[in-house]
């Protein structure tokens, strides 16, 4: 079975349909299923002294990853060979890719921002970032949405497709389990620092190469390859995240805007370094340019998958 063809089919299904509201209302979504399992494990196991919670977090990571990956491995083993199995696999992998919803969420910020409606833009951006939207002016809204687009292109599309191409259905299912655990329990606070440590570290590991590939894809799709590559190499290593800085820096260089920088999370000021700090703040039209770059990057990703499938 061609895993590249399977991932290309999953991309096509997501572009065409997203995850339909009627289907979500009827059966939910695989990520919400994983979320319920993670919540149940955390409530039961995240207790006691620090070492106990560290071990419990590791057990949770192993258990949830197997919960997602083993059924996918069994299903893949019984799929027919050839293009028929690849197409069935594409249908199963489809909900684990977020290409259409990512574009929709950022476009929901871009439209009111371009119209000068900062209130609506703040509400829309609060759906995709964790910082306090009431403190965001127009450039900060554009910056936050652009950063989210760049980072989540890696987490929501390139990384699951990468692991799907490498390992098939078990790869993409296990990746989504790991990434969902990181988003739910991989936080540096009193409740999750110990219990979520294994999830956060494993998520860093499985996103290491996909994040850098995402930056490269942005650079290749931008028409400003060398500026994007320069900013990525220069500024990404100083980002607070070992991975998110690479696609964000490539986006900053490609658009010639500055991203990251100081922000407020949970009422606390965080003095983050700038990416491409000598460039101006993004304007509303730059967010539209970011979406255009995103579409070109996704087309390039599809072409790469098609080439792999032909091989």
RAWO-V416173 format. One record per run of one state. SS is the DSSP state (helix for helix, strand for strand, loop for the rest). FROM is the first residue (numbers start at 1). LEN is the number of residues. If there is no record, write none. Layout:
ss/from/len
SS/FROM/LEN
SS/FROM/LEN
This chain:
ss/from/len
loop/1/2
helix/3/15
loop/18/3
helix/21/7
loop/28/2
helix/30/16
loop/46/4
helix/50/29
loop/79/3
helix/82/15
loop/97/2
helix/99/16
loop/115/3
helix/118/9
loop/127/6
helix/133/3
loop/136/2
helix/138/30
loop/168/1
helix/169/17
loop/186/11
helix/197/26
loop/223/2
helix/225/14
loop/239/5
helix/244/12
loop/256/2
strand/258/3
loop/261/2
strand/263/3
loop/266/2
strand/268/3
loop/271/3
strand/274/2
loop/276/5
strand/281/1
loop/282/2
helix/284/27
loop/311/1
